[in-house]
Amino acid sequence: MPRYFLNIRDGSEFIQDHEGSVLPDIEAACREAIAAARDILAAKLRAGEVVNGQIFEITDETGLVRVRLPMRDAIRTT
């Protein structure tokens, strides 16, 4: 199975996922990112921090960005 890295871009800050996760496909990586985004956003909301603009950049083992997933997409509004 491939390894995907769930890196976070928050404005000019870049937080690299050095370990990655072995997952069956890119869809599973997106599900992992959405679950992580919900946790991160909930913590930021509780702390009164800004929750707009953070993005997961999901890369494969070669470093290719496969998906850019805005964290705000993890919030259900309807």
PAMARDO-49546 format. One line per 8 residues: their letters; for each residue x, y, z of N, C-alpha, C, CB. Coordinates in Angstrom, 2 decimals, padded with zeros to 5 digits. Glycine has a CB too. Layout:
residues N
a	X Y Z X Y Z X Y Z X Y Z | ... .
END
This chain:
residues 78
mpryflni	000.84 -001.18 000.00 000.00 000.00 000.00 000.89 001.25 000.00 -000.96 000.00 001.22 | 000.40 002.30 -000.62 001.19 003.54 -000.68 001.17 004.31 000.64 000.67 004.42 -001.79 | 002.15 005.17 000.79 002.24 006.05 001.96 001.88 007.46 001.50 003.69 006.01 002.60 | 001.02 008.11 002.28 000.60 009.48 002.01 001.01 010.36 003.19 -000.93 009.57 001.77 | 001.35 011.60 002.88 001.79 012.56 003.88 000.78 013.70 003.95 003.22 013.10 003.55 | 000.29 013.98 005.15 -000.74 015.00 005.35 -000.06 016.26 005.89 -001.85 014.49 006.33 | 000.53 017.01 004.99 001.21 018.25 005.35 000.17 019.36 005.51 002.26 018.64 004.27 | 000.50 020.35 006.35 -000.43 021.45 006.60 000.23 022.76 006.19 -000.86 021.49 008.10 .
rdgsefiq	-000.51 023.55 005.42 -000.09 024.89 005.07 -001.05 025.85 005.76 -000.05 025.11 003.51 | -000.49 026.75 006.57 -001.28 027.72 007.33 -000.66 029.09 007.07 -001.32 027.38 008.87 | -001.15 029.76 006.03 -000.53 031.02 005.62 000.87 030.75 005.12 -000.49 032.03 006.79 | 001.87 031.40 005.73 003.26 031.18 005.30 003.91 030.02 006.04 004.07 032.45 005.51 | 003.22 029.47 007.04 003.76 028.35 007.81 003.47 027.03 007.11 003.17 028.33 009.25 | 004.47 026.14 007.08 004.32 024.82 006.48 004.72 023.78 007.51 005.17 024.68 005.17 | 003.78 022.91 007.85 004.04 021.85 008.83 004.10 020.53 008.07 002.94 021.81 009.97 | 005.27 019.95 008.03 005.48 018.73 007.24 005.21 017.48 008.07 006.90 018.69 006.69 .
dhegsvlp	004.48 016.58 007.47 004.23 015.26 008.05 005.41 014.38 007.65 002.85 014.64 007.56 | 006.30 014.12 008.59 007.51 013.35 008.28 007.28 011.84 008.25 008.59 013.67 009.28 | 006.25 011.37 008.97 006.00 009.92 009.05 005.08 009.43 007.95 005.41 009.57 010.39 | 004.03 010.15 007.68 003.05 009.71 006.71 002.21 008.57 007.25 003.73 009.28 005.43 | 001.27 008.14 006.43 000.38 007.03 006.80 000.26 006.09 005.61 -001.02 007.55 007.23 | 000.32 004.81 005.88 000.12 003.80 004.84 -001.38 003.61 004.71 000.85 002.44 005.17 | -001.89 003.94 003.51 -003.34 003.89 003.27 -003.59 003.26 001.91 -003.96 005.32 003.33 | -004.78 002.69 001.73 -005.05 001.97 000.48 -005.11 002.85 -000.77 -006.33 001.22 000.61 .
dieaacre	-005.56 004.13 -000.61 -005.70 004.98 -001.78 -005.84 006.44 -001.36 -006.91 004.55 -002.62 | -005.88 007.32 -002.34 -005.97 008.75 -002.07 -007.28 009.12 -001.39 -005.82 009.54 -003.37 | -008.34 008.39 -001.67 -009.62 008.67 -001.00 -009.52 008.42 000.50 -010.74 007.79 -001.61 | -008.81 007.38 000.90 -008.60 007.10 002.32 -007.75 008.21 002.95 -007.92 005.72 002.51 | -006.78 008.71 002.21 -005.95 009.81 002.70 -006.81 011.06 002.91 -004.79 010.11 001.72 | -007.73 011.31 002.01 -008.64 012.46 002.16 -009.53 012.29 003.38 -009.51 012.63 000.89 | -010.01 011.10 003.63 -010.83 010.86 004.82 -010.02 011.10 006.10 -011.38 009.41 004.81 | -008.76 010.67 006.10 -007.88 010.91 007.25 -007.67 012.41 007.45 -006.52 010.20 007.05 .
aiaaardi	-007.47 013.14 006.37 -007.25 014.58 006.45 -008.50 015.29 006.98 -006.87 015.15 005.08 | -009.67 014.87 006.54 -010.92 015.49 007.01 -011.10 015.24 008.49 -012.13 014.94 006.22 | -010.84 014.04 008.95 -010.97 013.73 010.38 -009.98 014.57 011.19 -010.75 012.22 010.64 | -008.75 014.68 010.70 -007.73 015.48 011.40 -008.11 016.96 011.38 -006.35 015.27 010.75 | -008.64 017.42 010.25 -009.05 018.83 010.14 -010.13 019.16 011.16 -009.56 019.13 008.72 | -011.07 018.26 011.35 -012.13 018.51 012.34 -011.56 018.65 013.74 -013.16 017.37 012.31 | -010.59 017.81 014.08 -009.95 017.90 015.39 -009.18 019.22 015.54 -009.00 016.71 015.61 | -008.41 019.56 014.52 -007.61 020.78 014.55 -008.50 022.01 014.63 -006.70 020.86 013.31 .
laaklrag	-009.53 022.06 013.80 -010.43 023.21 013.79 -011.18 023.35 015.10 -011.42 023.11 012.64 | -011.60 022.24 015.68 -012.31 022.29 016.97 -011.39 022.89 018.04 -012.79 020.87 017.39 | -010.14 022.48 018.06 -009.19 023.01 019.03 -008.96 024.50 018.81 -007.85 022.26 018.96 | -008.84 024.91 017.55 -008.65 026.33 017.25 -009.87 027.16 017.65 -008.36 026.52 015.75 | -011.05 026.64 017.40 -012.27 027.35 017.80 -012.35 027.52 019.31 -013.51 026.61 017.29 | -012.04 026.45 020.04 -012.05 026.52 021.51 -011.05 027.54 022.03 -011.75 025.14 022.11 | -009.94 027.69 021.33 -008.90 028.63 021.75 -009.14 030.04 021.23 -007.54 028.13 021.28 | -010.20 030.22 020.45 -010.50 031.54 019.90 -009.58 031.96 018.76 -010.43 032.56 020.98 .
evvngqif	-008.97 031.00 018.11 -008.04 031.29 017.01 -008.78 031.35 015.67 -006.94 030.22 016.95 | -008.12 031.93 014.69 -008.66 032.03 013.34 -008.66 030.64 012.70 -007.85 033.04 012.49 | -009.76 030.30 012.03 -009.86 028.97 011.40 -010.05 029.07 009.89 -011.01 028.19 012.02 | -009.59 030.12 009.30 -009.75 030.28 007.86 -008.39 030.27 007.18 -010.51 031.59 007.54 | -008.25 029.46 006.15 -007.05 029.48 005.34 -006.14 028.28 005.47 -006.29 030.66 005.65 | -006.34 027.44 006.47 -005.48 026.27 006.63 -005.82 025.24 005.55 -005.64 025.65 008.05 | -004.79 024.62 005.01 -004.96 023.65 003.92 -004.11 022.42 004.18 -004.58 024.29 002.54 | -004.69 021.24 003.96 -003.90 020.02 003.93 -003.36 019.85 002.52 -004.74 018.77 004.37 .
eitdetgl	-002.08 019.61 002.40 -001.48 019.24 001.12 -001.08 017.78 001.26 -000.23 020.16 000.75 | -001.84 016.92 000.61 -001.59 015.49 000.70 -000.64 015.10 -000.42 -002.92 014.67 000.61 | 000.53 014.57 -000.02 001.52 014.17 -001.01 001.71 012.65 -000.99 002.87 014.89 -000.75 | 002.22 012.15 -002.10 002.55 010.72 -002.15 004.02 010.55 -001.77 002.26 010.13 -003.56 | 004.52 009.34 -001.90 005.89 009.03 -001.49 006.95 009.76 -002.32 006.13 007.54 -001.60 | 006.59 010.20 -003.50 007.54 010.93 -004.35 007.56 012.42 -004.05 007.20 010.72 -005.82 | 006.63 012.89 -003.19 006.54 014.31 -002.86 005.55 015.07 -003.73 007.89 014.95 -002.99 | 004.92 014.36 -004.66 003.93 014.99 -005.54 002.68 015.33 -004.74 003.59 014.07 -006.74 .
vrvrlpmr	002.22 016.58 -004.83 000.98 016.97 -004.17 -000.17 016.35 -004.95 000.83 018.53 -004.08 | -000.88 015.45 -004.30 -002.00 014.76 -004.94 -003.32 015.50 -004.74 -002.11 013.34 -004.41 | -003.48 016.12 -003.55 -004.73 016.82 -003.23 -004.40 018.00 -002.33 -005.77 015.87 -002.55 | -005.04 019.13 -002.59 -005.04 020.27 -001.67 -006.44 020.35 -001.10 -004.61 021.62 -002.39 | -006.54 020.18 000.20 -007.84 020.10 000.85 -007.96 021.20 001.90 -008.05 018.71 001.49 | -008.72 022.26 001.61 -008.93 023.30 002.61 -009.61 022.70 003.84 -009.77 024.46 002.03 | -009.10 023.03 005.02 -009.69 022.49 006.24 -011.15 022.89 006.40 -008.90 022.94 007.45 | -011.51 024.06 005.90 -012.91 024.50 006.02 -013.88 023.55 005.32 -013.07 025.92 005.44 .
dairtt	-013.36 022.75 004.37 -014.22 021.76 003.69 -014.66 020.64 004.63 -013.48 021.16 002.50 | -014.00 020.52 005.79 -014.35 019.49 006.76 -015.54 019.90 007.62 -013.16 019.17 007.64 | -015.94 021.16 007.52 -017.05 021.67 008.33 -018.35 021.52 007.54 -016.82 023.15 008.74 | -019.29 020.86 008.14 -020.61 020.71 007.50 -021.45 021.93 007.86 -021.32 019.38 007.96 | -021.97 022.58 006.85 -022.78 023.77 007.10 -024.25 023.57 006.75 -022.23 024.94 006.31 | -024.57 022.42 006.19 -025.99 022.15 005.88 -026.35 020.75 006.35 -026.28 022.30 004.35 .
END
